[in-house]
Amino acid sequence: MDIKTLGLPLATAALLALAGCSTPTVVTLQNGTQYLTKDMPKTKTKDGFFEFEDISGAMVKVRADEVATIREEED
């Protein structure tokens, strides 16, 4: 087998493995606003904010004291 024949299946397997690592999460704020994220938000930053990317691809930054809950999305 040459590298071209082997490369495509390996690349596909790697992408599928990475896709399986994401954990869709729901971030609920104190005012009831909910954000659906592609993955678990980063932990609170030094300046007291949570940063995450919502499912539309927009970066969201909210103060930690505005967050009510962060939980994995249920299927």
KATAFEN-V23565 format. One record per residue. RES is the residue in one small letter. BURIAL is # if it has 16 or more other C-alpha atoms within 10 Angstrom, else .. Layout:
# KATAFEN-V23565
res=RES burial=BURIAL
res=RES burial=BURIAL
This chain:
# KATAFEN-V23565
res=m burial=.
res=d burial=.
res=i burial=.
res=k burial=.
res=t burial=.
res=l burial=.
res=g burial=.
res=l burial=.
res=p burial=.
res=l burial=.
res=a burial=.
res=t burial=.
res=a burial=.
res=a burial=.
res=l burial=.
res=l burial=.
res=a burial=.
res=l burial=.
res=a burial=.
res=g burial=.
res=c burial=.
res=s burial=.
res=t burial=.
res=p burial=#
res=t burial=#
res=v burial=#
res=v burial=#
res=t burial=#
res=l burial=#
res=q burial=.
res=n burial=.
res=g burial=.
res=t burial=.
res=q burial=.
res=y burial=#
res=l burial=#
res=t burial=#
res=k burial=#
res=d burial=#
res=m burial=#
res=p burial=#
res=k burial=.
res=t burial=.
res=k burial=.
res=t burial=.
res=k burial=.
res=d burial=.
res=g burial=.
res=f burial=#
res=f burial=#
res=e burial=#
res=f burial=#
res=e burial=#
res=d burial=#
res=i burial=.
res=s burial=.
res=g burial=.
res=a burial=.
res=m burial=.
res=v burial=.
res=k burial=.
res=v burial=.
res=r burial=.
res=a burial=#
res=d burial=.
res=e burial=.
res=v burial=#
res=a burial=.
res=t burial=.
res=i burial=.
res=r burial=.
res=e burial=.
res=e burial=.
res=e burial=.
res=d burial=.
